[in-house]
Amino acid sequence: MLDFSLPARYQVPSGGNLSDLVHQNAERHPDVAVLSRKTANGWADLTAVQFLAEVHSAAKGLIAAGINPGDRVGVMSRTRYEWTLLDFAIWCAGAITVPVYETSSAEQVQWILGDSGAVAVITETDSHTAVVEQVRPGLPELTHTWQIERGALAALAAAGEKVADATVTERRSTATADSIATIVYTSGTTGRPKGCQLTHGNFLAELGNVVARLDPLFVTGESSVLLFLPLAHVLGRIAEIAAAIAPIKLGHVSDIKDVTAELAAFRPTLILGVPRVFEKVFNTARAKAQADGKGKIFDKAADTAIAYSRALDNGGAPLGLKLKHLVFDKLVYSKLRAALGGRATHAISGGAPLGERLGHFYRGIGFTVLEGYGLTETCAATAFNPHDKPKIGTVGQPLPGSAVRIAEDGEVLLKGPQVFTGYWNNPTATAEALRDGWFATGDLGTLDSEGYLVITGRKKEIIVTAGGKNVAPAVIEDRIRAHPLVGEVMVVGDRKPFIACLVTVDDEFFPKWKELNNKPVTATVAELAADPDLLAAIQSAVDDGNAAVSHAEAVKKFRILDTVLSEASGHLTPSLKLKRNLVLKDFAADVEALYTK
């Protein structure tokens, strides 16, 4: 076994909890803008004192409604200011937040609210409330429902008018670092979601150490982060809490389609995203350049950025490369940075591998994407690349104060104060996941001599071919998925003679591809399934993926599906992971066709 650990840079205060953050900020930085809220007239800042007042107002309403310490309160909403406000209000009332994805089905909502024993839920829209009401007969413990778009905050404020500040102080002091702050249900690629118990101390230890290690990116009064990831996902929550710990200004975007416009308006210094976001930015910019007849210039600029970034790891760029880089900075890179708001120098990426080439491209244009790694059970970022010594192609070093171990079979094991206390109401699953103080991630990986971690796949996703070859599909899938024309890809081949894959076409990029390749505007994927140009484009994506693996692991055939694999279709989890068993079941005929002569 191989272990690596780093000393802690932050210690969780004895008896501290997450509600302390908003009180400390109001005391230490009363006039500093810590939140910004989107209004009809643009972005409006809220100071630490103003935010605390709104948090207290909502907390008093919850207390007046009979929410007791330790009670579970559901929040079903898109990412928006009120989500963060309610999160801290629930903690100030001594209660526990239970996030519910706003896209959840009635069955999922019933399971999460029922299993957690939620006594209240706050929804966003009429449709969310309708889903809750549909399953309410099966939720005997649910006594309160408020709706954000129907005056939830005003109703809470009115209900709590007679609750004293001292009552809030008393309530929030009931929670300690060891108390559960939230129960986050894993989206789960198989079976029912499990509720991860994450404590106040888990989040404080994680984000306190992240902010301390990435200190230059979290400058109070200067830095800001725009959050567009779902707050129902733990990756979104760490942005909220890190911003409060620093503190720095936090803004929210509810609709991913508005991100480009809001980046320009909000102008963050730091962006938190997933690889698909950064892939889309690159692919959209490249497609626009091609449409404008500047595709060759863009490709040369991209190659130069990648070469420049690689040179930084090997003593620096030679003079000729520096000059080319300077020219392209004026022609291309500055425009890309402007599209990201113009102020951002760094991003933090998690959820899936970014890919080495794209990582070098972004650092080469002056926008470094720091890859990290974690799971819901570890409060997200249990490893991340340091700003002053990133190693592109890895997910970085362990969180300060924690340790990473590679087991004999290659599984990644984690230990530290960021690791959850167990699964809610599920001691059997808890016992399987926590072994002698180490959390078994189910991921496979390697550690280098400096403690940088590389994730190579999932134990349960390993494909064993008929010839006995073990294949980790994630490596090749991530490379193929990076192509702008590819929506989703799933490698198959378990107990089959060779590796193959199912591919879907990206529905956003498909119209642009048809335009660039002189295809009928109305042509569907099904109609072009045998088109030589489409097949060649997908083959180029497969070839790029095959370059990352051995011949035995390479994809020999692919099949284009004339559908979209999405959360709505049921084939992706809310965190955009493939539900492999369901895809195999629903597209069994397509898989079989790959192996039929």
Steps between C-alpha positions, in 0.01 A plus 500: 500500500606858432396792723542875477383772738548871562484692830189706572504875437171565682354366821127475557405720799392303805121506512481690172238454230419644158261763634802668663624607156225753426529644852879529481479672162246753628727575796836508319399621152165677553509716187662249263279360223475127563204423272368648180141445394370519142222759465313657208760777503805274509711367787436651844755445778415409858740573783579250771272688741211505252535130424505409870179698554324305223633169634373583850160602363452163329642307797252666734217397271617139503521504879152654529366225271621238747820388329711349779873429532590195295185517285549441129387770256494433126596758239387434142616784276731604224821679594401847619566749778213369712652151508812626677295728726277209607796268552650734760156573648437128553838469674424806715179324609709197601345284226637286217474584129390226259564603138266371230587538131241720333482246218412213734208273420209456740639163607842651575348788695294258707803284573729787604245686713365176643831331575642814661183555701475862383244703694504788252595574141565825316436484126566756229223475240140387459620186322729408790220551748267288285747211514521525878121516534469194276697287748402679820252230610798267533697748711329507842784695666489786247307784666614817322549606138617842387560616143765756406307640204188537714647707780680243714747752643231757572285236670790384715588860591141571605476179703824572683444864590457424872794259523789666686860513375599317818282206395694471171827517694380223730375285212811523285723421799335158527706382202867406540766404250386138538134577429351412162472810281346338194391166360596490132349214303740356246355507152594135466554314172329194645239446771343751737704808593681479835496797739851617585523652847733799477579687818576865568856389576529315169430819305707727726803270482473463126435860399718651770794305362409565135483876556824496701684305226357711216523823698586733205175401329287597802576867570228670703366810330658409165423139404164366386350175373198444278316179585295325233536138613199352684508565875336159543841362400775516759734672252264797492479509880877527542502817289235648728688410817850586372369845403369544856820379665730737307274707464469595132201609291267227373250525215251242372376411150187283477509409131816361340397670175551840666855430617680667208304824539531502878875435493532826306269686741624356832870476398615240758865444588442128562276249323385163630395258229499150360705388198200512267475877558863558402469263204195696379684833524788363293279325243270800458795734446655263247171455312452878482853543366433236234172665401683835465769345283759523778513135597867453408600805704310368802658154470849650479423717801377194692812301412717794608317533834544128568870509407551810715335335802703182458816711481417654839550154651840467335691814586297753299418581138775581246502848344329395175211339686468803726467729198235278337316485831508881527350540151223248565429659837388814318319316222331213687577448869389844622161447333458161670585650838249777432233236434572367849437842650840657448618478862520127569849355519406160644225244504443195717371197313362177639249224436693337213845519339570813295759347270867595481481675164215729607671568831813618320292705256333699777820560694660606173241774444546636853209325671617209714248225574588329827364147491378342819345174611251388756164341565185595686634291790809722521333843468620509137862620482714246682789568261576802282780666310676784683497836320878536526593150388228344283578173331272478196362153438464429872232590754762643734619428851295401806307764689730633776428302815392188310656194342465299178588131479519272198394148599659183363228472235544864396194635683524855634445518877450828687534609861455838661264744674313560172376139479131449581376324812286246317183445298172609656295202617739260325757344737570214259611733220698706752690192617582406140632848418701576816778250571727557800453874472556510122226578248502261205419717196449228240732700273832375366806722499872555535717733708832648389796577728366851577156375596316601183207270433384368162157334476501217246146361527230340715535150645139410422528630143795283401423311181648153455512395135458144379879487477535589869622857449398744777392837356415819695251682274534847659837581342390450141145633556629830635723548196224415250246718682731801466421516126244776431272272299478233771224531756552182702701184449492165676762234449374140486666162462450302819550132408516607134784440251598868476427848637233714331290799594162668468510868405240776500530825306511828694164664431636853550797461264321288237336799319837677475665181370232465231557860396878459480465175303225609260236261631125571481386716790210265571709180487477288816765280657307195384499627142875566508597188695673354193632834371875470426580843645317430826662157530842652431448767767401243762787275388743788561365530855542125550854515358587772752362283778689194376825697515472496880485120535663180382388318185317239707301774678427701185151538354472291182140592403247764594128549451323836486174513695227721357400624845639707787617344824398748765367540851155550349522169312606330823840393369709758691505584868453866606881522520512382135640153562387216273259245641683221320267216591199692368677599178599138443142390559332764283749472213570128517416460128753768407769335708425164343518656151861603571596134530284358222685430177 
